[in-house]
């Protein structure tokens, strides 16, 4: 993914269906859509959960 610059770019390339909010992690730390990527980074997507 050498041409991907941000977390948002990487997620967009996955072409996932819109399922609502999600927590973004980069190398285990909180990230944002505009967080820049480096070679070897690990992006984790955690779906939002609710309960009651």
PDB file of N, CA, C, O and CB in Angstrom:
ATOM      1  N   UNK A   1       0.824  -1.190   0.000  1.00  0.00           N
ATOM      2  CA  UNK A   1       0.000   0.000   0.000  1.00  0.00           C
ATOM      3  C   UNK A   1       0.866   1.250   0.000  1.00  0.00           C
ATOM      4  O   UNK A   1       0.560   2.207   0.711  1.00  0.00           O
ATOM      5  CB  UNK A   1      -0.936   0.000   1.201  1.00  0.00           C
ATOM      6  N   UNK A   2       1.903   1.261  -0.756  1.00  0.00           N
ATOM      7  CA  UNK A   2       2.841   2.374  -0.728  1.00  0.00           C
ATOM      8  C   UNK A   2       2.221   3.693  -1.177  1.00  0.00           C
ATOM      9  O   UNK A   2       2.754   4.754  -0.854  1.00  0.00           O
ATOM     10  CB  UNK A   2       4.021   2.059  -1.593  1.00  0.00           C
ATOM     11  N   UNK A   3       1.089   3.656  -1.927  1.00  0.00           N
ATOM     12  CA  UNK A   3       0.477   4.895  -2.386  1.00  0.00           C
ATOM     13  C   UNK A   3      -0.593   5.412  -1.423  1.00  0.00           C
ATOM     14  O   UNK A   3      -1.220   6.435  -1.701  1.00  0.00           O
ATOM     15  CB  UNK A   3      -0.125   4.690  -3.756  1.00  0.00           C
ATOM     16  N   UNK A   4      -0.814   4.734  -0.309  1.00  0.00           N
ATOM     17  CA  UNK A   4      -1.819   5.158   0.668  1.00  0.00           C
ATOM     18  C   UNK A   4      -1.168   6.092   1.678  1.00  0.00           C
ATOM     19  O   UNK A   4      -0.111   5.785   2.228  1.00  0.00           O
ATOM     20  CB  UNK A   4      -2.458   3.932   1.385  1.00  0.00           C
ATOM     21  N   UNK A   5      -1.809   7.241   1.919  1.00  0.00           N
ATOM     22  CA  UNK A   5      -1.194   8.237   2.786  1.00  0.00           C
ATOM     23  C   UNK A   5      -1.814   8.314   4.179  1.00  0.00           C
ATOM     24  O   UNK A   5      -1.120   8.642   5.142  1.00  0.00           O
ATOM     25  CB  UNK A   5      -1.280   9.573   2.138  1.00  0.00           C
ATOM     26  N   UNK A   6      -3.123   8.015   4.305  1.00  0.00           N
ATOM     27  CA  UNK A   6      -3.793   8.180   5.593  1.00  0.00           C
ATOM     28  C   UNK A   6      -4.602   6.936   5.955  1.00  0.00           C
ATOM     29  O   UNK A   6      -4.828   6.059   5.121  1.00  0.00           O
ATOM     30  CB  UNK A   6      -4.706   9.412   5.566  1.00  0.00           C
ATOM     31  N   UNK A   7      -5.030   6.879   7.211  1.00  0.00           N
ATOM     32  CA  UNK A   7      -5.900   5.790   7.661  1.00  0.00           C
ATOM     33  C   UNK A   7      -7.179   5.783   6.818  1.00  0.00           C
ATOM     34  O   UNK A   7      -7.641   4.718   6.408  1.00  0.00           O
ATOM     35  CB  UNK A   7      -6.241   5.939   9.180  1.00  0.00           C
ATOM     36  N   UNK A   8      -7.744   6.944   6.560  1.00  0.00           N
ATOM     37  CA  UNK A   8      -8.959   7.042   5.747  1.00  0.00           C
ATOM     38  C   UNK A   8      -8.773   6.479   4.353  1.00  0.00           C
ATOM     39  O   UNK A   8      -9.670   5.821   3.825  1.00  0.00           O
ATOM     40  CB  UNK A   8      -9.404   8.478   5.651  1.00  0.00           C
ATOM     41  N   UNK A   9      -7.611   6.730   3.742  1.00  0.00           N
ATOM     42  CA  UNK A   9      -7.316   6.179   2.418  1.00  0.00           C
ATOM     43  C   UNK A   9      -7.289   4.650   2.464  1.00  0.00           C
ATOM     44  O   UNK A   9      -7.825   3.985   1.578  1.00  0.00           O
ATOM     45  CB  UNK A   9      -5.968   6.721   1.896  1.00  0.00           C
ATOM     46  N   UNK A  10      -6.665   4.105   3.498  1.00  0.00           N
ATOM     47  CA  UNK A  10      -6.562   2.649   3.632  1.00  0.00           C
ATOM     48  C   UNK A  10      -7.939   2.020   3.808  1.00  0.00           C
ATOM     49  O   UNK A  10      -8.238   1.003   3.182  1.00  0.00           O
ATOM     50  CB  UNK A  10      -5.659   2.279   4.820  1.00  0.00           C
ATOM     51  N   UNK A  11      -8.779   2.612   4.651  1.00  0.00           N
ATOM     52  CA  UNK A  11     -10.123   2.076   4.889  1.00  0.00           C
ATOM     53  C   UNK A  11     -10.955   2.162   3.610  1.00  0.00           C
ATOM     54  O   UNK A  11     -11.693   1.229   3.293  1.00  0.00           O
ATOM     55  CB  UNK A  11     -10.824   2.841   6.043  1.00  0.00           C
ATOM     56  N   UNK A  12     -10.846   3.258   2.879  1.00  0.00           N
ATOM     57  CA  UNK A  12     -11.599   3.419   1.632  1.00  0.00           C
ATOM     58  C   UNK A  12     -11.228   2.341   0.619  1.00  0.00           C
ATOM     59  O   UNK A  12     -12.088   1.878  -0.131  1.00  0.00           O
ATOM     60  CB  UNK A  12     -11.348   4.808   1.032  1.00  0.00           C
ATOM     61  N   UNK A  13      -9.971   1.939   0.589  1.00  0.00           N
ATOM     62  CA  UNK A  13      -9.528   0.903  -0.354  1.00  0.00           C
ATOM     63  C   UNK A  13     -10.140  -0.451  -0.044  1.00  0.00           C
ATOM     64  O   UNK A  13     -10.203  -1.311  -0.922  1.00  0.00           O
ATOM     65  CB  UNK A  13      -8.015   0.791  -0.338  1.00  0.00           C
ATOM     66  N   UNK A  14     -10.590  -0.659   1.183  1.00  0.00           N
ATOM     67  CA  UNK A  14     -11.204  -1.937   1.560  1.00  0.00           C
ATOM     68  C   UNK A  14     -12.621  -2.079   1.009  1.00  0.00           C
ATOM     69  O   UNK A  14     -13.151  -3.188   0.943  1.00  0.00           O
ATOM     70  CB  UNK A  14     -11.229  -2.077   3.077  1.00  0.00           C
ATOM     71  N   UNK A  15     -13.236  -0.965   0.613  1.00  0.00           N
ATOM     72  CA  UNK A  15     -14.594  -0.953   0.066  1.00  0.00           C
ATOM     73  C   UNK A  15     -15.581  -1.684   0.976  1.00  0.00           C
ATOM     74  O   UNK A  15     -16.376  -2.501   0.512  1.00  0.00           O
ATOM     75  CB  UNK A  15     -14.606  -1.585  -1.323  1.00  0.00           C
ATOM     76  N   UNK A  16     -15.522  -1.384   2.270  1.00  0.00           N
ATOM     77  CA  UNK A  16     -16.423  -1.990   3.245  1.00  0.00           C
ATOM     78  C   UNK A  16     -17.803  -1.352   3.149  1.00  0.00           C
ATOM     79  O   UNK A  16     -17.917  -0.175   2.808  1.00  0.00           O
ATOM     80  CB  UNK A  16     -15.859  -1.844   4.673  1.00  0.00           C
ATOM     81  N   UNK A  17     -18.860  -2.121   3.449  1.00  0.00           N
ATOM     82  CA  UNK A  17     -20.197  -1.517   3.469  1.00  0.00           C
ATOM     83  C   UNK A  17     -20.317  -0.543   4.635  1.00  0.00           C
ATOM     84  O   UNK A  17     -19.678  -0.721   5.672  1.00  0.00           O
ATOM     85  CB  UNK A  17     -21.290  -2.606   3.566  1.00  0.00           C
ATOM     86  N   UNK A  18     -21.137   0.480   4.458  1.00  0.00           N
ATOM     87  CA  UNK A  18     -21.390   1.446   5.533  1.00  0.00           C
ATOM     88  C   UNK A  18     -22.130   0.745   6.664  1.00  0.00           C
ATOM     89  O   UNK A  18     -23.281   0.344   6.495  1.00  0.00           O
ATOM     90  CB  UNK A  18     -22.210   2.671   5.012  1.00  0.00           C
ATOM     91  N   UNK A  19     -21.491   0.596   7.802  1.00  0.00           N
ATOM     92  CA  UNK A  19     -22.129  -0.089   8.924  1.00  0.00           C
ATOM     93  C   UNK A  19     -22.226   0.799  10.153  1.00  0.00           C
ATOM     94  O   UNK A  19     -22.606   0.324  11.223  1.00  0.00           O
ATOM     95  CB  UNK A  19     -21.369  -1.352   9.266  1.00  0.00           C
ATOM     96  N   UNK A  20     -21.896   2.058  10.027  1.00  0.00           N
ATOM     97  CA  UNK A  20     -21.983   2.968  11.164  1.00  0.00           C
ATOM     98  C   UNK A  20     -20.620   3.362  11.686  1.00  0.00           C
ATOM     99  O   UNK A  20     -19.612   3.262  10.986  1.00  0.00           O
ATOM    100  CB  UNK A  20     -22.785   2.341  12.269  1.00  0.00           C
ATOM    101  N   UNK A  21     -20.606   3.806  12.911  1.00  0.00           N
ATOM    102  CA  UNK A  21     -19.392   4.300  13.546  1.00  0.00           C
ATOM    103  C   UNK A  21     -18.399   3.177  13.811  1.00  0.00           C
ATOM    104  O   UNK A  21     -18.785   2.027  14.020  1.00  0.00           O
ATOM    105  CB  UNK A  21     -19.731   5.008  14.844  1.00  0.00           C
ATOM    106  N   UNK A  22     -17.111   3.525  13.800  1.00  0.00           N
ATOM    107  CA  UNK A  22     -16.084   2.565  14.168  1.00  0.00           C
ATOM    108  C   UNK A  22     -14.918   3.281  14.828  1.00  0.00           C
ATOM    109  O   UNK A  22     -14.648   4.450  14.553  1.00  0.00           O
ATOM    110  CB  UNK A  22     -15.608   1.776  12.940  1.00  0.00           C
ATOM    111  N   UNK A  23     -14.245   2.565  15.690  1.00  0.00           N
ATOM    112  CA  UNK A  23     -13.043   3.060  16.341  1.00  0.00           C
ATOM    113  C   UNK A  23     -11.866   2.697  15.454  1.00  0.00           C
ATOM    114  O   UNK A  23     -11.760   1.561  14.993  1.00  0.00           O
ATOM    115  CB  UNK A  23     -12.878   2.469  17.784  1.00  0.00           C
ATOM    116  N   UNK A  24     -10.982   3.654  15.211  1.00  0.00           N
ATOM    117  CA  UNK A  24      -9.804   3.430  14.380  1.00  0.00           C
ATOM    118  C   UNK A  24      -8.575   3.355  15.267  1.00  0.00           C
ATOM    119  O   UNK A  24      -8.349   4.230  16.103  1.00  0.00           O
ATOM    120  CB  UNK A  24      -9.648   4.547  13.319  1.00  0.00           C
ATOM    121  N   UNK A  25      -7.783   2.310  15.085  1.00  0.00           N
ATOM    122  CA  UNK A  25      -6.528   2.167  15.811  1.00  0.00           C
ATOM    123  C   UNK A  25      -5.389   2.062  14.812  1.00  0.00           C
ATOM    124  O   UNK A  25      -5.524   1.436  13.760  1.00  0.00           O
ATOM    125  CB  UNK A  25      -6.558   0.930  16.745  1.00  0.00           C
ATOM    126  N   UNK A  26      -4.275   2.676  15.149  1.00  0.00           N
ATOM    127  CA  UNK A  26      -3.062   2.575  14.346  1.00  0.00           C
ATOM    128  C   UNK A  26      -1.957   2.092  15.263  1.00  0.00           C
ATOM    129  O   UNK A  26      -1.545   2.798  16.184  1.00  0.00           O
ATOM    130  CB  UNK A  26      -2.690   3.942  13.670  1.00  0.00           C
ATOM    131  N   UNK A  27      -1.482   0.885  15.005  1.00  0.00           N
ATOM    132  CA  UNK A  27      -0.465   0.256  15.852  1.00  0.00           C
ATOM    133  C   UNK A  27      -0.911   0.196  17.315  1.00  0.00           C
ATOM    134  O   UNK A  27      -0.104   0.358  18.230  1.00  0.00           O
ATOM    135  CB  UNK A  27       0.860   1.018  15.741  1.00  0.00           C
ATOM    136  N   UNK A  28      -2.213  -0.041  17.518  1.00  0.00           N
ATOM    137  CA  UNK A  28      -2.756  -0.197  18.863  1.00  0.00           C
ATOM    138  C   UNK A  28      -3.149   1.090  19.566  1.00  0.00           C
ATOM    139  O   UNK A  28      -3.675   1.047  20.679  1.00  0.00           O
ATOM    140  CB  UNK A  28      -1.780  -0.895  19.690  1.00  0.00           C
ATOM    141  N   UNK A  29      -2.904   2.239  18.938  1.00  0.00           N
ATOM    142  CA  UNK A  29      -3.263   3.531  19.526  1.00  0.00           C
ATOM    143  C   UNK A  29      -4.399   4.167  18.732  1.00  0.00           C
ATOM    144  O   UNK A  29      -4.539   3.927  17.533  1.00  0.00           O
ATOM    145  CB  UNK A  29      -2.037   4.477  19.568  1.00  0.00           C
ATOM    146  N   UNK A  30      -5.208   4.980  19.412  1.00  0.00           N
ATOM    147  CA  UNK A  30      -6.317   5.657  18.745  1.00  0.00           C
ATOM    148  C   UNK A  30      -5.813   6.474  17.562  1.00  0.00           C
ATOM    149  O   UNK A  30      -4.778   7.136  17.639  1.00  0.00           O
ATOM    150  CB  UNK A  30      -7.070   6.559  19.732  1.00  0.00           C
ATOM    151  N   UNK A  31      -6.569   6.415  16.462  1.00  0.00           N
ATOM    152  CA  UNK A  31      -6.196   7.142  15.251  1.00  0.00           C
ATOM    153  C   UNK A  31      -7.421   7.870  14.706  1.00  0.00           C
ATOM    154  O   UNK A  31      -8.540   7.660  15.173  1.00  0.00           O
ATOM    155  CB  UNK A  31      -5.605   6.178  14.180  1.00  0.00           C
ATOM    156  N   UNK A  32      -7.197   8.715  13.727  1.00  0.00           N
ATOM    157  CA  UNK A  32      -8.250   9.478  13.075  1.00  0.00           C
ATOM    158  C   UNK A  32      -8.149   9.243  11.572  1.00  0.00           C
ATOM    159  O   UNK A  32      -7.122   8.774  11.083  1.00  0.00           O
ATOM    160  CB  UNK A  32      -8.146  11.000  13.417  1.00  0.00           C
ATOM    161  N   UNK A  33      -9.216   9.568  10.835  1.00  0.00           N
ATOM    162  CA  UNK A  33      -9.225   9.342   9.388  1.00  0.00           C
ATOM    163  C   UNK A  33      -8.018   9.996   8.717  1.00  0.00           C
ATOM    164  O   UNK A  33      -7.480   9.451   7.753  1.00  0.00           O
ATOM    165  CB  UNK A  33     -10.522   9.881   8.773  1.00  0.00           C
ATOM    166  N   UNK A  34      -7.588  11.150   9.212  1.00  0.00           N
ATOM    167  CA  UNK A  34      -6.501  11.891   8.568  1.00  0.00           C
ATOM    168  C   UNK A  34      -5.109  11.517   9.096  1.00  0.00           C
ATOM    169  O   UNK A  34      -4.116  12.105   8.668  1.00  0.00           O
ATOM    170  CB  UNK A  34      -6.723  13.371   8.755  1.00  0.00           C
ATOM    171  N   UNK A  35      -5.021  10.548  10.022  1.00  0.00           N
ATOM    172  CA  UNK A  35      -3.724  10.121  10.552  1.00  0.00           C
ATOM    173  C   UNK A  35      -2.877   9.533   9.428  1.00  0.00           C
ATOM    174  O   UNK A  35      -3.330   8.647   8.703  1.00  0.00           O
ATOM    175  CB  UNK A  35      -3.905   9.085  11.695  1.00  0.00           C
ATOM    176  N   UNK A  36      -1.648  10.027   9.285  1.00  0.00           N
ATOM    177  CA  UNK A  36      -0.760   9.559   8.217  1.00  0.00           C
ATOM    178  C   UNK A  36      -0.190   8.186   8.537  1.00  0.00           C
ATOM    179  O   UNK A  36       0.077   7.860   9.694  1.00  0.00           O
ATOM    180  CB  UNK A  36       0.378  10.556   7.992  1.00  0.00           C
ATOM    181  N   UNK A  37      -0.008   7.383   7.483  1.00  0.00           N
ATOM    182  CA  UNK A  37       0.538   6.037   7.617  1.00  0.00           C
ATOM    183  C   UNK A  37       2.015   6.005   7.268  1.00  0.00           C
ATOM    184  O   UNK A  37       2.507   6.827   6.495  1.00  0.00           O
ATOM    185  CB  UNK A  37      -0.226   5.064   6.735  1.00  0.00           C
ATOM    186  N   UNK A  38       2.711   5.039   7.854  1.00  0.00           N
ATOM    187  CA  UNK A  38       4.100   4.737   7.517  1.00  0.00           C
ATOM    188  C   UNK A  38       4.177   3.270   7.133  1.00  0.00           C
ATOM    189  O   UNK A  38       3.281   2.495   7.465  1.00  0.00           O
ATOM    190  CB  UNK A  38       5.068   5.065   8.706  1.00  0.00           C
ATOM    191  N   UNK A  39       5.238   2.879   6.437  1.00  0.00           N
ATOM    192  CA  UNK A  39       5.420   1.473   6.079  1.00  0.00           C
ATOM    193  C   UNK A  39       5.388   0.610   7.327  1.00  0.00           C
ATOM    194  O   UNK A  39       6.018   0.937   8.333  1.00  0.00           O
ATOM    195  CB  UNK A  39       6.743   1.266   5.317  1.00  0.00           C
ATOM    196  N   UNK A  40       4.650  -0.498   7.262  1.00  0.00           N
ATOM    197  CA  UNK A  40       4.589  -1.434   8.370  1.00  0.00           C
ATOM    198  C   UNK A  40       3.527  -1.138   9.410  1.00  0.00           C
ATOM    199  O   UNK A  40       3.359  -1.920  10.346  1.00  0.00           O
ATOM    200  CB  UNK A  40       5.885  -1.477   9.028  1.00  0.00           C
ATOM    201  N   UNK A  41       2.796  -0.022   9.275  1.00  0.00           N
ATOM    202  CA  UNK A  41       1.732   0.301  10.229  1.00  0.00           C
ATOM    203  C   UNK A  41       0.621  -0.744  10.167  1.00  0.00           C
ATOM    204  O   UNK A  41       0.371  -1.338   9.118  1.00  0.00           O
ATOM    205  CB  UNK A  41       1.160   1.705   9.947  1.00  0.00           C
ATOM    206  N   UNK A  42      -0.040  -0.959  11.298  1.00  0.00           N
ATOM    207  CA  UNK A  42      -1.180  -1.869  11.382  1.00  0.00           C
ATOM    208  C   UNK A  42      -2.412  -1.053  11.742  1.00  0.00           C
ATOM    209  O   UNK A  42      -2.468  -0.422  12.797  1.00  0.00           O
ATOM    210  CB  UNK A  42      -0.930  -3.006  12.431  1.00  0.00           C
ATOM    211  N   UNK A  43      -3.404  -1.074  10.849  1.00  0.00           N
ATOM    212  CA  UNK A  43      -4.668  -0.372  11.067  1.00  0.00           C
ATOM    213  C   UNK A  43      -5.690  -1.390  11.551  1.00  0.00           C
ATOM    214  O   UNK A  43      -5.865  -2.443  10.937  1.00  0.00           O
ATOM    215  CB  UNK A  43      -5.161   0.352   9.761  1.00  0.00           C
ATOM    216  N   UNK A  44      -6.367  -1.074  12.658  1.00  0.00           N
ATOM    217  CA  UNK A  44      -7.399  -1.946  13.216  1.00  0.00           C
ATOM    218  C   UNK A  44      -8.715  -1.185  13.247  1.00  0.00           C
ATOM    219  O   UNK A  44      -8.767  -0.038  13.692  1.00  0.00           O
ATOM    220  CB  UNK A  44      -7.009  -2.444  14.643  1.00  0.00           C
ATOM    221  N   UNK A  45      -9.783  -1.828  12.771  1.00  0.00           N
ATOM    222  CA  UNK A  45     -11.121  -1.242  12.780  1.00  0.00           C
ATOM    223  C   UNK A  45     -11.951  -1.981  13.815  1.00  0.00           C
ATOM    224  O   UNK A  45     -12.076  -3.204  13.759  1.00  0.00           O
ATOM    225  CB  UNK A  45     -11.789  -1.313  11.366  1.00  0.00           C
ATOM    226  N   UNK A  46     -12.519  -1.239  14.761  1.00  0.00           N
ATOM    227  CA  UNK A  46     -13.332  -1.830  15.820  1.00  0.00           C
ATOM    228  C   UNK A  46     -14.742  -1.258  15.691  1.00  0.00           C
ATOM    229  O   UNK A  46     -14.929  -0.050  15.831  1.00  0.00           O
ATOM    230  CB  UNK A  46     -12.723  -1.543  17.249  1.00  0.00           C
ATOM    231  N   UNK A  47     -15.741  -2.112  15.424  1.00  0.00           N
ATOM    232  CA  UNK A  47     -17.107  -1.590  15.294  1.00  0.00           C
ATOM    233  C   UNK A  47     -17.614  -1.031  16.618  1.00  0.00           C
ATOM    234  O   UNK A  47     -17.318  -1.558  17.690  1.00  0.00           O
ATOM    235  CB  UNK A  47     -18.054  -2.687  14.796  1.00  0.00           C
ATOM    236  N   UNK A  48     -18.381   0.042  16.517  1.00  0.00           N
ATOM    237  CA  UNK A  48     -18.987   0.631  17.716  1.00  0.00           C
ATOM    238  C   UNK A  48     -20.041  -0.326  18.257  1.00  0.00           C
ATOM    239  O   UNK A  48     -20.760  -0.972  17.495  1.00  0.00           O
ATOM    240  CB  UNK A  48     -19.616   2.029  17.404  1.00  0.00           C
ATOM    241  N   UNK A  49     -20.123  -0.408  19.575  1.00  0.00           N
ATOM    242  CA  UNK A  49     -21.119  -1.276  20.195  1.00  0.00           C
ATOM    243  C   UNK A  49     -21.985  -0.444  21.128  1.00  0.00           C
ATOM    244  O   UNK A  49     -21.550   0.564  21.684  1.00  0.00           O
ATOM    245  CB  UNK A  49     -20.443  -2.446  20.963  1.00  0.00           C
ATOM    246  N   UNK A  50     -23.192  -0.883  21.278  1.00  0.00           N
ATOM    247  CA  UNK A  50     -24.079  -0.240  22.243  1.00  0.00           C
ATOM    248  C   UNK A  50     -24.843  -1.324  22.977  1.00  0.00           C
ATOM    249  O   UNK A  50     -25.000  -2.445  22.494  1.00  0.00           O
ATOM    250  CB  UNK A  50     -25.055   0.760  21.547  1.00  0.00           C
ATOM    251  N   UNK A  51     -25.291  -0.971  24.106  1.00  0.00           N
ATOM    252  CA  UNK A  51     -26.030  -1.955  24.890  1.00  0.00           C
ATOM    253  C   UNK A  51     -27.067  -1.273  25.752  1.00  0.00           C
ATOM    254  O   UNK A  51     -27.221  -0.051  25.744  1.00  0.00           O
ATOM    255  CB  UNK A  51     -25.082  -2.779  25.758  1.00  0.00           C
ATOM    256  N   UNK A  52     -27.745  -2.072  26.466  1.00  0.00           N
ATOM    257  CA  UNK A  52     -28.748  -1.429  27.281  1.00  0.00           C
ATOM    258  C   UNK A  52     -29.305  -2.286  28.339  1.00  0.00           C
ATOM    259  O   UNK A  52     -30.169  -1.848  29.098  1.00  0.00           O
ATOM    260  CB  UNK A  52     -29.820  -0.953  26.462  1.00  0.00           C
TER     261      UNK A  52
END
